[in-house]
Amino acid sequence: MHILVSTEDFMTEVIGWFSSFILVLTIGKQVHKQWKSGSSEGVSKWLFLGQITASIGFTLYSILVRNWVFVVTNALMLLSAIVGGLVVLKHRRAERRSAGRGVESPPAHAAHA
């Protein structure tokens, strides 16, 4: 019976870590796409503020209940929210600067081409 419980616990951990990997990969890919495109059009800064706030709370909660899958997942989601929020702020700043000059700014990846 002990082996069965260990197998169930192992499979539970595998499912948790795999799901965490997929979630973080998906969000990371979206933030990378947004950064590469040079635009954050249609992306609200409030999305990232909400994600940062929720991720801090969920990370603390996960630490308190000692769930390491969620500690790692929520800490990485917090990091992605911070990066995503910084990308949005960078894009908005560039948009304001180019609007002030009356010039449309090229995407960030094309600036050095």
C-alpha positions in Angstrom: 0.0 0.0 0.0 2.9 2.4 0.7 4.2 2.1 -2.8 0.7 3.0 -4.2 0.5 6.1 -2.1 4.1 7.1 -3.2 3.1 6.5 -6.9 0.0 8.6 -6.4 2.0 11.4 -4.7 4.6 11.2 -7.5 1.9 11.5 -10.2 0.3 14.4 -8.4 3.6 16.2 -8.4 4.2 15.4 -12.1 0.8 16.8 -13.0 1.4 19.9 -10.9 4.9 20.7 -12.3 3.9 19.9 -15.9 0.9 22.3 -15.6 3.1 24.9 -14.0 5.6 24.6 -16.9 2.8 25.0 -19.5 1.3 28.1 -17.7 4.7 29.9 -17.3 5.8 29.0 -20.9 2.5 30.3 -22.3 2.6 33.6 -20.4 6.3 34.0 -21.1 5.7 33.5 -24.8 3.1 36.2 -24.8 5.3 38.7 -23.0 8.1 37.9 -25.4 5.8 38.4 -28.4 4.7 41.7 -27.0 8.3 42.8 -26.5 9.4 41.7 -29.9 6.5 43.4 -31.7 7.4 46.8 -30.3 3.8 47.4 -29.4 1.5 46.9 -26.4 -1.6 48.1 -28.2 -4.7 46.9 -26.5 -2.8 45.7 -23.4 -3.9 47.3 -20.2 -1.3 48.3 -17.6 -4.0 47.3 -15.1 -3.7 43.7 -16.2 -0.1 43.5 -15.0 -0.8 45.5 -11.9 -3.6 43.0 -11.0 -1.4 40.0 -11.9 1.5 41.4 -9.8 -0.8 41.9 -6.8 -2.5 38.5 -7.2 0.9 36.7 -7.7 2.4 38.3 -4.5 -0.7 37.0 -2.6 -0.6 33.6 -4.1 3.1 33.2 -3.6 2.8 34.1 0.1 -0.2 31.8 0.4 1.7 29.0 -1.3 4.7 29.4 1.0 2.4 29.3 4.1 0.7 26.1 2.9 4.1 24.7 1.8 3.0 23.9 -1.7 6.3 24.2 -3.7 4.7 23.7 -7.1 2.6 26.8 -6.5 5.4 28.7 -4.8 7.6 28.4 -7.9 4.7 28.9 -10.4 3.4 32.0 -8.6 6.9 33.5 -8.2 7.5 33.0 -12.0 4.1 34.5 -12.8 5.1 37.5 -10.6 8.3 37.8 -12.5 6.5 37.6 -15.9 4.0 40.2 -14.7 6.8 42.6 -13.7 8.5 42.1 -17.1 5.2 42.4 -19.0 4.3 45.6 -17.1 7.8 47.1 -17.8 7.3 46.3 -21.5 4.0 48.0 -21.6 5.4 51.1 -19.8 8.4 51.2 -22.3 6.0 51.0 -25.3 3.7 53.7 -23.9 6.7 56.0 -23.3 7.9 55.5 -26.8 4.4 56.1 -28.2 4.2 59.4 -26.2 7.6 60.5 -27.4 6.8 59.8 -31.1 3.4 61.4 -30.8 5.1 64.5 -29.4 7.4 64.6 -32.5 4.5 63.8 -34.8 6.4 60.7 -36.0 5.3 57.1 -35.9 8.0 55.0 -34.1 9.2 51.8 -35.7 8.9 48.5 -33.7 11.7 48.1 -31.2 13.3 45.2 -33.0 13.5 47.2 -36.2 15.3 50.2 -34.6 18.7 48.7 -35.1 18.1 47.2 -38.5 
